[in-house]
């Protein structure tokens, strides 16, 4: 990696269990394999350390997302790829970060709530439906879908490899990373996009 590499931020947003952490890990591994410096800011980890003491009110959630955004901006302008995996349910906070971070790519991990409840990786939906967890995003609290994300990945329809492949392709098109030979060919990519278009996701 050259000394003049321009850092950037990739922000994975989406409902709980939509695949943000999985996608971020796959992307980080892919970019590290290309010799880039990468840091992941996972929402759960950040709450334990950077945002300890914040609750789950709208105001506290916005503060939490802005704090993550501040760290992402700091990393990005120092030549690091910052990958954030945080729900960031409110457009207000996401728009704030988009303005503050010069090189910002928003990835929306889209998945129907019915699938997420069935998937329920962390058991949060089960607890929320039983009344054991309050302020659950997507159930008791709203999630404001991104209006113009750079990339939409439909985690109920495509594999992590397929999703990350499209994200990487977009980063190449934006000029953030050099082009590299694809792991799958253009026909496979076109087939994925056609399938998502037929399903109404694109």
C-alpha positions in Angstrom: 0.0 0.0 0.0 1.4 3.4 -0.9 2.0 6.1 1.6 -0.5 8.4 -0.1 -3.4 5.9 0.2 -6.7 7.6 0.9 -8.5 6.1 3.7 -12.3 5.7 3.7 -15.2 4.5 5.8 -17.7 1.7 5.0 -20.7 1.8 7.2 -22.9 -1.3 7.4 -26.4 -0.4 8.6 -29.5 -2.6 9.0 -31.7 -4.3 11.5 -30.4 -6.5 14.3 -29.2 -9.9 12.9 -29.2 -8.6 9.3 -25.6 -9.6 8.8 -23.7 -6.4 9.5 -21.0 -8.0 11.6 -20.6 -11.0 9.2 -20.4 -8.7 6.1 -17.9 -6.4 7.9 -15.6 -9.3 8.8 -15.6 -10.7 5.3 -14.9 -7.3 3.8 -12.1 -6.6 6.3 -10.4 -9.9 5.4 -10.7 -9.2 1.7 -9.2 -5.7 2.0 -6.4 -6.9 4.4 -5.5 -9.5 1.8 -4.9 -6.6 -0.6 -2.5 -5.0 1.9 -4.8 -2.4 3.3 -4.9 -1.2 7.0 -8.4 -2.0 8.3 -10.2 -1.4 11.6 -13.6 -2.7 12.4 -15.9 -0.7 14.8 -18.6 -3.2 15.8 -21.7 -1.6 17.4 -21.7 -4.0 20.4 -18.0 -3.6 21.1 -18.2 0.2 20.9 -21.1 0.3 23.4 -19.0 -1.6 25.9 -16.0 0.7 25.5 -16.5 4.0 23.8 -20.2 4.5 24.7 -20.5 2.9 28.1 -23.3 4.4 30.0 -25.5 5.4 27.1 -29.0 4.0 27.0 -31.2 3.2 24.0 -33.3 6.4 23.8 -33.3 8.1 20.4 -30.9 10.8 21.8 -28.5 8.2 23.2 -28.6 6.1 20.0 -27.8 9.2 17.9 -24.9 10.2 20.2 -23.5 6.6 20.0 -23.6 6.7 16.1 -21.9 10.1 16.0 -19.2 8.8 18.3 -18.5 5.9 16.0 -18.5 8.3 13.1 -15.9 10.5 14.8 -13.6 7.6 15.2 -14.2 6.5 11.6 -13.4 10.0 10.4 -10.2 10.0 12.4 -9.1 6.6 11.1 -10.0 7.4 7.5 -8.1 10.7 7.2 -5.0 8.8 8.6 -5.0 6.3 5.8 -7.0 3.5 7.4 -10.1 1.8 6.1 -12.7 2.1 8.9 -15.5 -0.4 8.8 -18.5 0.3 11.0 -21.1 -2.4 11.8 -23.8 -0.6 13.7 -27.6 -0.5 13.3 -27.6 3.4 13.2 -31.5 3.4 13.0 -32.0 7.1 12.5 -31.2 9.0 9.3 -30.3 12.1 11.3 -27.2 10.4 12.7 -26.3 8.7 9.4 -26.6 11.9 7.5 -24.4 13.7 10.1 -21.7 11.1 9.6 -22.0 11.3 5.8 -21.3 15.1 6.0 -18.5 14.8 8.5 -16.6 11.9 6.8 -15.2 12.9 3.5 -15.0 9.4 2.0 -18.1 7.5 3.1 -19.8 4.5 1.7 -23.1 3.3 3.2 -24.0 -0.3 2.8 -27.6 -1.3 3.7 -27.9 -4.9 4.9 -31.5 -5.5 3.9 -33.5 -8.4 5.2 -37.3 -8.9 5.9 -38.2 -8.7 9.6 -39.9 -12.1 9.4 -36.6 -13.7 8.3 -34.7 -11.9 11.0 -37.1 -13.1 13.7 -36.7 -16.6 12.4 -32.9 -16.2 12.2 -32.5 -14.4 15.5 -28.8 -15.1 15.9 -28.5 -13.4 19.3 -31.9 -14.3 20.6 -32.9 -10.7 20.9 -36.1 -10.9 18.9 -37.3 -13.8 21.1 -36.6 -11.7 24.2 -38.2 -8.6 22.7 -41.4 -10.5 21.7 -41.5 -11.9 25.2 -41.2 -8.4 26.7 -37.8 -9.1 28.2 -36.0 -6.6 26.0 -37.3 -3.1 25.5 -36.6 -0.6 22.7 -35.8 -3.3 20.2 -35.1 -1.8 16.8 -37.6 -3.0 14.2 -40.2 -4.0 16.8 -40.7 -1.4 19.6 -38.3 1.2 18.1 -38.3 2.3 14.4 -35.6 1.7 11.8 -35.5 4.4 9.2 -34.3 2.8 6.0 -31.5 4.5 4.1 -32.8 6.5 1.1 -29.7 6.5 -1.0 -27.2 3.9 0.2 -24.2 3.3 -2.1 -24.8 -0.5 -1.9 -27.8 -2.6 -0.9 -27.0 -6.2 0.1 -30.0 -8.6 0.5 -28.7 -11.0 3.1 -31.7 -13.3 2.8 -31.0 -13.8 -0.9 -27.3 -13.7 -1.4 -24.3 -15.2 0.3 -21.7 -13.1 2.2 -19.2 -13.8 -0.7 -21.7 -12.5 -3.3 -22.5 -9.4 -1.2 -18.9 -8.5 -0.4 -18.0 -9.1 -4.0 -20.4 -6.4 -5.1 -19.2 -4.1 -2.3 -15.6 -4.5 -3.4 -16.6 -3.9 -7.0 -18.3 -0.6 -6.0 -15.2 0.4 -4.0 -13.1 -0.2 -7.1 -15.5 1.8 -9.3 -15.4 4.7 -6.8 -11.6 4.6 -7.0 -11.0 3.8 -3.3 -9.1 0.5 -4.1 -7.4 -0.7 -7.3 -9.2 -3.0 -9.6 -8.3 -6.7 -9.2 -9.3 -9.9 -11.0 -12.8 -10.9 -9.7 -13.4 -14.2 -7.9 -16.4 -14.7 -10.1 -17.1 -13.5 -13.6 -19.3 -10.8 -15.0 -22.0 -13.4 -16.0 -22.3 -14.5 -12.4 -22.5 -11.0 -11.1 -25.2 -10.2 -13.7 -27.2 -13.2 -12.7 -27.1 -12.1 -9.0 -28.3 -8.6 -9.9 -31.0 -10.0 -12.2 -32.2 -12.3 -9.4 -32.4 -9.4 -6.9 -34.1 -7.1 -9.5 -36.8 -9.8 -10.1 -37.3 -10.0 -6.3 -37.8 -6.2 -6.2 -34.7 -5.4 -4.2 -32.9 -3.4 -6.9 
